[in-house]
Amino acid sequence: MKEYTFDPSIDCARTLDQADELAAFRNEFYIKPERIYLDGNSLGLLSKRAEQSLFDVLDTWKEYGIDGWTEGSNPWFYLSESLGEKMAPLVGARPEEVIVTGSTSVNLHQVVATFYQPSGKKTKILADELNFPSDIYVMQSQLQAKGYDPDEHLVRVKSRDGRFIEEEDIIAAMTDEIALIVLPSVLYRSGQILDMKRLTKEAHDRNILIGFDCCHSVGAIPHYFDDWGVDFAVWCNYKYVNAGPGGVGAIYVNQKHFHQVPGLAGWFSSSKEKQFDMEHVLTPASTAGAFQIGTPHLLSIAPLIGSLEIFAEAGIDRLRSKSLQLTNYMLYLIGQELDGMGFTIGNSLEEERRGGHVYLEHAEAARICKALKDNGVIPDFRAPNGIRLAPMALYNTYEEVWNAVQILAKIMQEEQYKKFENKRGVVA
């Protein structure tokens, strides 16, 4: 861990806040003064610019009606492409390689349907046993659609400790039976960053295509997809990118695959110039736009317009630097204030392996999360025993981190959690 000068006093937190060059961005967001919101890794807060861009799209609808597709400040017909161009710097891609479209699961169905092409003995998909469940569902579904038994043809790399996946184990599983690899960029529980550059090289050395689910990394850490040679990636925009609940996701496709016909073709897979020729033979777009399926969800895509303006101003490198300092500070305070209270730190202490959140494990995690909410701190419970705490570089302060840890210590000292059932809610 990089050396920082911390001490347990609130004065340290206030000094860090005074020196924070990103502090002004907090004013861009709707902050509840009675709450400490540490769940931005599940749903980012609403910014005033995202709200305004939603209103702007509504006004375009009001003003132009159907002509909003080609008129106004952000013509709808081209909006997925123009937002892809604005997102490209966040992931280290060319503008034409990113398209804002669909949801994570739909987009993952699209790329797996496209790039999983079993041939000869290469019939298996390689994943990992700690992946988010929906990704596994998608891969199982795609295997079944092509006539393969998921129990046999979906290979899941095992974790040695239940928290992390070692790159060496993934590489060892890259056998000559693997046709496609789909991995998370960041593990959703432990926050471990996988070495995407290394894994991509190892996959390509074995003639295997590889892609990543970047839901827990885009907007939190820098990516360099083109430099790494990644074949494809998908991600949502409602977590770190703050595009709102159900916000439209995104797909990256390396330009070397632009010739590939999309596995799931649809209306918006078309070349813009040909789309309204109404032919029954698809002419795919010559960019990542070919991997769209249906009409863009305008009212769910609109907040991203304002949100990406903020990211362009803040810069992903500065955001990553502050994020690391926030999580380092939180981990320091946890070590100072929660020692002997039954917590285990479940994420990496190494900065290069840690994403944007802190992960604590505790036997009473579900009821501790309920007690935190009762005290105005918004965490995120992950079964069976995980507490995710995500201080966001755009809107959380060091003083909030300090207060959150003090509140957690008080909950444990006073055993406040015992008045709650140790069982997750319907939505954890």
C-alpha positions in Angstrom: 0.0 0.0 0.0 1.3 3.5 -0.8 2.3 5.5 2.2 -0.2 8.2 3.2 0.0 10.5 6.3 -3.2 9.6 8.2 -4.1 9.9 11.8 -7.4 8.9 13.6 -8.6 12.4 14.3 -11.4 14.2 12.5 -8.9 17.0 11.9 -7.0 14.7 9.5 -10.2 14.1 7.5 -10.9 17.9 7.3 -7.3 18.6 6.2 -7.7 16.0 3.4 -10.9 17.6 2.3 -9.4 21.0 2.2 -6.6 19.7 -0.1 -9.0 17.8 -2.4 -8.8 19.3 -5.9 -12.0 17.5 -6.9 -14.1 18.7 -3.9 -16.2 21.1 -6.0 -17.8 18.3 -8.0 -19.7 17.3 -4.8 -21.8 20.4 -5.5 -22.9 18.8 -8.8 -24.8 16.1 -7.0 -28.0 15.9 -4.9 -26.6 15.1 -1.4 -28.9 14.4 1.5 -27.2 16.1 4.5 -28.5 13.6 7.0 -27.1 10.6 5.0 -23.6 9.3 4.2 -24.1 7.5 0.8 -21.6 4.7 0.3 -23.4 2.7 -2.2 -22.4 4.3 -5.5 -20.9 1.0 -6.6 -24.5 -0.2 -6.9 -26.3 3.0 -7.9 -24.6 6.4 -8.3 -26.3 9.5 -7.1 -28.2 11.9 -9.3 -26.2 14.9 -10.6 -27.8 18.2 -11.5 -26.4 17.9 -15.0 -27.8 14.4 -15.5 -31.2 15.7 -14.4 -31.0 18.7 -16.8 -30.0 16.5 -19.7 -33.1 14.3 -19.0 -35.2 17.4 -19.0 -33.6 18.6 -22.2 -34.5 15.3 -24.0 -38.1 15.7 -22.7 -38.1 19.3 -24.0 -36.9 18.0 -27.4 -39.8 15.5 -27.5 -42.2 18.3 -26.5 -40.8 20.7 -29.1 -40.1 18.5 -32.1 -42.2 15.4 -31.7 -40.9 12.7 -34.1 -38.5 15.2 -35.7 -36.4 14.9 -32.5 -34.8 12.0 -34.2 -32.9 14.4 -36.4 -33.4 17.8 -34.8 -32.4 19.5 -31.5 -29.0 19.7 -29.7 -28.7 15.9 -29.4 -30.6 14.2 -32.3 -31.8 10.9 -31.0 -30.9 8.9 -34.2 -27.2 9.5 -33.5 -27.2 9.7 -29.7 -25.9 6.2 -29.0 -23.0 6.8 -31.3 -22.2 10.3 -30.0 -22.3 9.2 -26.4 -20.1 6.2 -27.4 -17.5 8.8 -28.6 -17.7 10.6 -25.3 -17.3 7.4 -23.3 -14.3 6.2 -25.4 -11.7 8.1 -23.3 -12.9 6.4 -20.1 -12.0 3.0 -21.6 -9.1 3.8 -23.8 -10.9 3.2 -27.1 -11.4 4.8 -30.5 -14.6 6.7 -30.7 -16.2 4.3 -33.2 -15.4 1.3 -31.0 -17.9 2.2 -28.2 -21.7 2.2 -28.5 -24.1 3.1 -25.7 -27.0 0.6 -25.9 -29.0 -2.0 -24.1 -28.4 -3.4 -20.7 -25.4 -5.4 -19.4 -27.1 -8.8 -19.8 -28.6 -8.0 -23.2 -25.2 -6.7 -24.4 -23.4 -9.7 -23.0 -25.9 -12.0 -24.9 -25.0 -10.0 -28.0 -21.2 -10.3 -27.7 -21.3 -14.0 -26.7 -23.7 -14.8 -29.5 -21.3 -13.0 -31.8 -17.9 -14.2 -30.7 -18.6 -17.7 -29.3 -18.1 -19.7 -32.5 -17.4 -23.3 -31.4 -15.3 -25.3 -33.9 -13.6 -28.7 -33.6 -12.4 -29.3 -30.1 -12.8 -25.6 -29.2 -16.3 -25.7 -27.7 -16.0 -24.3 -24.2 -16.4 -20.9 -22.6 -14.0 -20.0 -19.7 -15.4 -17.9 -16.8 -14.8 -17.8 -13.1 -16.7 -19.1 -10.0 -16.9 -15.6 -8.4 -18.5 -13.9 -11.3 -21.8 -12.0 -11.0 -24.6 -14.6 -11.4 -26.3 -12.9 -14.4 -23.1 -13.3 -16.5 -23.2 -17.0 -15.8 -26.8 -17.2 -16.7 -26.0 -15.5 -20.1 -23.2 -17.9 -20.9 -25.3 -21.0 -19.9 -28.1 -19.7 -22.1 -25.8 -19.1 -25.1 -24.2 -22.6 -24.7 -27.7 -24.2 -24.7 -28.7 -22.2 -27.7 -25.8 -23.7 -29.6 -26.6 -27.2 -28.4 -24.0 -27.6 -25.7 -24.4 -28.7 -22.1 -23.4 -25.8 -19.8 -22.3 -28.2 -17.0 -19.6 -29.6 -19.4 -18.8 -26.6 -21.6 -18.8 -23.7 -19.1 -15.5 -23.9 -17.3 -15.3 -21.8 -14.1 -11.9 -21.1 -12.6 -12.0 -21.8 -8.9 -10.9 -19.3 -6.2 -8.3 -20.4 -3.8 -9.7 -18.5 -0.9 -13.3 -17.6 -1.8 -12.3 -13.9 -2.4 -9.8 -13.7 -5.2 -9.1 -15.3 -8.6 -5.4 -15.7 -9.4 -4.4 -14.9 -12.9 -2.1 -17.9 -13.0 -5.2 -20.2 -12.4 -7.0 -18.5 -15.3 -4.1 -18.9 -17.6 -3.7 -22.5 -16.7 -7.4 -23.0 -17.7 -6.8 -21.6 -21.2 -6.7 -25.0 -22.8 -7.1 -25.9 -26.4 -10.8 -26.6 -25.7 -11.6 -23.0 -24.9 -13.3 -21.0 -27.7 -14.1 -17.8 -25.7 -13.2 -16.2 -22.3 -15.5 -13.9 -20.5 -14.3 -12.4 -17.2 -15.1 -9.5 -14.9 -12.6 -6.6 -14.8 -13.3 -6.2 -11.1 -14.8 -8.9 -8.9 -18.1 -7.6 -7.5 -17.5 -8.8 -3.9 -13.8 -8.4 -3.1 -13.2 -5.6 -5.6 -10.2 -7.4 -7.0 -8.9 -6.0 -10.3 -7.9 -8.6 -12.8 -4.9 -7.9 -14.9 -6.7 -7.4 -18.2 -3.6 -6.7 -20.2 -1.8 -9.9 -19.1 -4.9 -12.1 -19.5 -5.6 -10.7 -23.0 -2.1 -11.4 -24.1 -2.2 -14.9 -22.7 -5.5 -15.6 -24.4 -4.4 -14.3 -27.8 -1.1 -16.3 -27.5 -3.5 -19.4 -27.4 -5.7 -18.1 -30.2 -8.7 -17.5 -27.9 -10.9 -14.4 -28.0 -11.4 -12.6 -24.6 -13.8 -10.0 -23.3 -14.6 -8.4 -20.0 -17.7 -7.3 -18.0 -16.6 -3.9 -16.7 -19.6 -2.9 -14.6 -17.6 -2.5 -11.5 -14.7 -0.7 -13.1 -15.8 1.8 -15.8 -15.9 5.2 -14.2 -13.7 4.0 -11.3 -10.4 3.0 -12.8 -8.7 3.8 -16.1 -8.9 1.3 -18.9 -6.8 0.9 -22.1 -8.7 -1.5 -24.2 -7.0 -0.7 -27.5 -3.5 -0.9 -26.0 -4.4 -4.2 -24.3 -6.0 -5.6 -27.4 -9.2 -6.6 -25.6 -11.7 -8.1 -28.1 -14.8 -6.8 -26.5 -16.3 -5.5 -23.3 -19.7 -4.6 -21.8 -20.7 -2.5 -18.8 -23.5 -0.6 -17.2 -23.6 3.1 -16.5 -25.7 3.4 -13.4 -22.9 2.6 -10.9 -19.8 4.8 -11.0 -21.0 6.7 -14.1 -24.1 7.9 -12.3 -26.5 7.6 -15.3 -29.5 6.6 -13.2 -31.4 3.4 -12.3 -31.8 1.2 -15.4 -29.5 3.6 -17.3 -28.5 2.4 -20.7 -25.3 0.3 -20.9 -22.4 0.1 -23.4 -20.4 -2.2 -25.6 -16.8 -2.0 -26.7 -15.8 -3.9 -29.8 -12.2 -3.8 -31.0 -12.1 -2.4 -34.6 -10.5 -5.6 -35.8 -13.8 -7.3 -35.4 -16.0 -4.7 -37.2 -16.4 -7.2 -40.1 -18.1 -9.6 -37.7 -21.9 -9.9 -38.3 -23.7 -9.4 -35.0 -25.0 -12.6 -33.4 -28.2 -10.9 -32.5 -29.2 -8.5 -35.3 -31.9 -5.9 -35.0 -33.3 -2.6 -36.3 -30.4 -0.5 -35.0 -27.7 -2.9 -36.1 -28.1 -1.3 -39.5 -25.9 1.2 -41.2 -27.5 4.6 -40.7 -27.5 5.3 -44.4 -29.4 2.0 -45.2 -31.6 1.7 -42.1 -34.7 3.3 -43.7 -34.3 1.6 -47.0 -36.4 -1.1 -45.3 -34.6 -4.0 -47.0 -34.9 -7.5 -45.6 -31.2 -8.1 -45.8 -29.2 -6.4 -43.0 -26.4 -4.0 -43.9 -24.6 -3.8 -40.6 -23.0 -0.5 -39.4 -19.3 -0.4 -40.0 -18.6 0.5 -36.4 -19.5 -0.8 -32.9 -23.0 0.5 -33.8 -23.6 -2.8 -35.5 -23.9 -4.4 -32.1 -27.0 -2.5 -31.2 -30.3 -4.4 -31.4 -33.3 -2.2 -30.7 -34.3 1.5 -30.6 -32.3 3.5 -28.0 -34.2 4.1 -24.7 -34.1 7.8 -24.9 -35.3 8.7 -21.4 -32.9 6.2 -19.9 -29.9 7.3 -22.0 -30.5 11.0 -21.5 -28.9 11.4 -18.0 -25.6 10.0 -19.4 -25.3 13.2 -21.5 -24.8 15.3 -18.4 -22.9 12.7 -16.4 -20.2 12.3 -19.1 -19.7 16.1 -19.1 -18.7 15.8 -15.5 -16.3 12.9 -16.2 -14.7 14.8 -19.0 -14.0 17.7 -16.6 -12.8 15.6 -13.7 -10.7 13.2 -15.6 -10.5 9.5 -14.9 -6.9 9.6 -13.7 -7.7 12.2 -11.1 -10.8 10.3 -10.0 -8.7 7.1 -9.6 -6.1 8.8 -7.5 -8.7 10.2 -5.1 -10.6 6.9 -5.0 -7.5 5.1 -3.9 -6.8 7.7 -1.3 -10.4 7.5 0.0 -10.3 3.7 0.2 -6.8 3.7 1.8 -8.1 6.2 4.4 -11.1 4.0 5.1 -9.0 0.9 5.5 -6.7 2.8 7.8 -9.6 3.9 10.0 -11.1 0.4 10.0 -7.8 -0.9 11.3 -7.8 1.8 14.0 -11.5 1.7 15.1 -12.9 -1.8 14.4 -10.1 -4.0 15.6 -11.4 -7.0 17.6 -15.0 -6.5 16.5 -15.1 -9.6 14.2 -14.5 -7.9 10.8 -12.3 -9.3 8.1 -11.0 -7.1 5.3 -12.0 -9.0 2.2 -10.4 -6.8 -0.5 -6.9 -6.3 -1.6 -4.6 -4.0 0.3 -2.5 -3.6 -2.9 -3.7 -0.6 -4.9 -3.2 -2.1 -8.3 -5.5 -5.0 -7.4 -8.2 -2.9 -5.6 -11.2 -1.4 -7.4 -13.4 1.4 -6.0 -14.9 -0.1 -2.9 -13.9 -1.6 0.5 -15.2 -5.1 1.3 -15.7 -6.2 4.9 -16.8 -9.6 6.0 -18.7 -10.3 9.2 -20.9 -13.1 10.5 -23.6 -10.5 11.3 -23.2 -8.5 8.0 -26.9 -8.4 7.0 -28.1 -6.9 10.3 -25.0 -4.6 10.5 -26.0 -3.1 7.2 -29.5 -2.5 8.5 -28.1 -0.8 11.6 -25.9 1.4 9.4 -29.0 2.5 7.4 -30.8 3.1 10.6 -27.9 5.5 11.5 -28.0 7.3 8.1 -25.1 5.4 6.4 -26.0 3.7 3.2 -23.9 0.5 2.6 -24.4 -2.5 0.3 -24.9 -6.0 1.6 -23.7 -9.0 -0.4 -24.6 -12.5 0.6 -23.6 -14.4 2.5 -21.5 -12.1 4.8 -20.3 -9.1 2.9 -20.5 -5.3 3.5 -19.5 -3.1 0.5 -18.6 0.5 1.3 -17.8 2.7 -1.7 -16.6 6.2 -1.1 -17.1 8.0 -4.5 -14.4 10.3 -5.7 -16.9 12.7 -7.3 -19.1 13.3 -4.3 -18.0 11.7 -1.0 -15.7 13.5 1.5 -13.0 12.2 3.8 -15.1 13.5 6.7 -18.0 11.3 5.6 -15.6 8.3 5.6 -14.4 9.3 9.1 -18.0 9.6 10.4 -19.1 6.4 8.7 -16.4 4.4 10.5 -17.2 6.0 13.8 -20.8 5.1 13.4 -20.0 1.5 12.5 -17.8 1.3 15.6 -20.6 2.6 17.8 -23.1 0.2 16.3 -20.7 -2.7 17.2 -19.9 -1.4 20.7 -23.5 -0.8 21.6 -24.6 -4.0 19.8 -27.3 -2.0 17.9 -27.3 -4.5 15.1 -29.0 -7.1 17.4 -32.4 -5.4 17.1 -32.4 -6.5 13.4 -32.8 -9.9 11.8 -29.6 -11.2 10.2 -31.3 -11.7 6.9 -31.1 -9.7 3.7 -34.0 -7.7 2.3 -35.7 -8.5 -1.0 -33.2 -6.2 -2.7 -29.8 -6.4 -0.9 
